[in-house]
Amino acid sequence: MRYLIEHETVLEYPHTVREHHIELRLSPRSDGHQKVLSSVIETDPPSELSTYHDYFGNRADYFCVIPPHRTLITRLRSEVETLKENPFSFDPVPPAEEREWLNKELGANPALYDFILHRSLLTPAIDKLAEVIETAIPKRDGTRPMLESLLELQAWVSSQLEYRPGSTEVHGSLVTSVRQGGGVCQEFAHLFITVVRAWNIPARYVMGYLDPGISSTLETTLATHAWAEVLVPGAGWIGFDATHNLLANDHYVAVAIGRDSYDAAPQRGSFKGDSAGEQPEVTVTMQEIS
Amino acid sequence: MYNAGMSSSKPRTPYHEFYADDFMPRDHYRLLWDHIKATGNNALEAKAHESQLALQAEGVTFTVYGESEEGIERIWPFDLIPRIITAPEWTKIEAGLKQRVRALNLFLGDLYGEQKIIKDGVIPPELIYQGRDFRREIVGIVPPRGIYTHISGIDIIRDEQGEFLILEDNLRTPSGVSYMIENRVIERRILPEFFNKYRVRRVEHYPSLLLAALRSLSPRGKDTAEIVVLTPGIYNSAYFEHTFLAKEMGVELAEGRDMVTINDIVYLKTTTGLQRIDVIYRRIDDDFLDPLVFRSDSSLGVAGVINAWRAGNVAIVNAPGSGIADDKAVYPYVPDIIRYYLGQEPVLNNVPTYQMTNVKDREYVFDNMERMVIKAVSESGGYGMLMGPSSTPALRKEFMGLVQENPRNYIAQPVVYLSRHVCYMDGELEARHLDLRPYVIYGDDIEVVPGGLTRVALRKGSLVVNSSQGGGSKDTWVLAE
């Protein structure tokens, strides 16, 4: 599939701010599952962007607006081709050899340990979750194929939380959301990741876009979506969208990955001047093109 | 347990730096001893008084933080009787420190690069990936010549047998060097006759060594290097030192708000406009260095400075990310780190250390808590620490809980009875425990300044030398051959 994605973020301040530094993780990733055909970022006021790839391989675009201003707008326009039609098409590794497969990957690339070991408010230790969840947290049965266990877990996660638009704060505590029984895509992804990590399997957070034709959530305005990726023996990274209880396929466009949503935040900034905790106004459109 | 080798059958009497036995000083203290005996306590009292006046006049202070939020500024506590290190002793210390700093810098380059040491199974991945000071934000950036720790302050103690051991590596923003110099200035003034009798090696050139090392890092070449000392401000406990070093080197002292990054270039805001900065000697922690990258609530740092560093437009000293190498949970592995990168045996040993992630070690420590020091791995300055011998049962229980909650966050060491030295305390010569922090500069080559800060636990019997916890200091004389 080919998509045209436009993502506009408007920041407005009641008083002027200055020395404003912004780092964006907005441009889709190029990897085996998708090809970025074009990606252009513009800012208003116009600025000179510099680009680098961060620790997680995300493209980061960085700029600053030094003089006083009250409005700052960033616009992304990107064309992406997605390739992963069927996430189930891979040669599975027999269950008895799955652990060995993972250990080999971890040995060759120690950075993967982050996706097992990382704990934060967003992806807490499993016993913190156990205190607020009434049903038993699924256990991993090592004699069954890992993908089966993960699909069951995904179904369990989607039954644990109710989708409540605007119910949570960005980067809020997962334990709080679970206690309240609701959240948005980010909480579904974090809950799924938290259990997979307790199983000693690498799981990472993905921020990206989902074809609005697929989305069943009640959001009236499209924004970014979030799901999880798990390193599945024989397959590599497979995307699990616990919000929709679906595996990610070519309707998904991945932008940034990380240990949790904080690493993959689309925009972070720092400025001088008074702030009243302004929320950015985000408009996203995603349309299929030929 | 690493570097095991300390058995309970060894003597528990601390080594005395000054006395060989009850009656006689060690050879290298003989001259000083004869003089003290000949002139008597009145002369010492006069000199102690003189040193106090000099410290006050020079404004040599440090700040203690207690129960009140605002620190209290105190006159730097100084004991006039010098600590003397012989040339052969120093030769070994110097070799050990150079070896250690070389290996730790190779380690940092590897951690933020290929991570061969993890892939080869020498360092467990958990140690790094669960370390608070492993900075993912700087992976892939190679600092000039691969040097991370341009300034290291390495704490050395002397065990009961008189062997020098490494207690702690300080690779972030080690402080105290200004006091090393001030102590020498005062000592020269009050004991001038001894600087003729003893051939004491100089330490006063430290600021010029530091300046040369900073200049050598300038992206625009050392001749046009514009340098600042970046301080968190007047409330920092080491503010005296920040002003001291800036003044001695003849460079600007700046706070984060005095600087701005524009399109990957860092500038100082001056009365005549923006001035480009090449080298930042920062005395603030990584966490506060750049609100765009690290803690977003920091107002002490300079937004965009990490991207400027990545672009190669500014040098940051010490390099961000250095803290993972002085994480106390990494410390037990330093002998292996030296073997791995240099293929050498360590010249100076570690203090035996128990890792709380190891169940057997942990149980042993819990059974012997009165004989242990338990330390939080990311704390310094004597904070977050349990001193077993002087601890209460309630405190021991509290620490047991803390360790169980987060074992990666703690290590334990058997209490080492730090060596003692005579100090002039209220009219008497009394023995007090002490340690030594020499300073290592890694510029074109690695240089150890012959001397260091000798810190003294002023309270009788105390083993805590940190100035934040009531420690004092002595001038440290390293003798020429």
Interface residues (C-beta under 8 A of the other chain):
Chain A: E19 H21 E23 E48 S50 Y52 H53 D54 Y55 F56 Y62 C64 I66 L106 G107 A108 P110 A111 Y113 D114 L117 H118 R268 G269 S270 F271
Chain B: Q115 I118 K119 P125 E126 I128 Y129 Q130 R136 E137 V139 G140 V260 T261 I262 N263 D264 P291 L292 V293 S296 A303 G304 N307 R310 A311
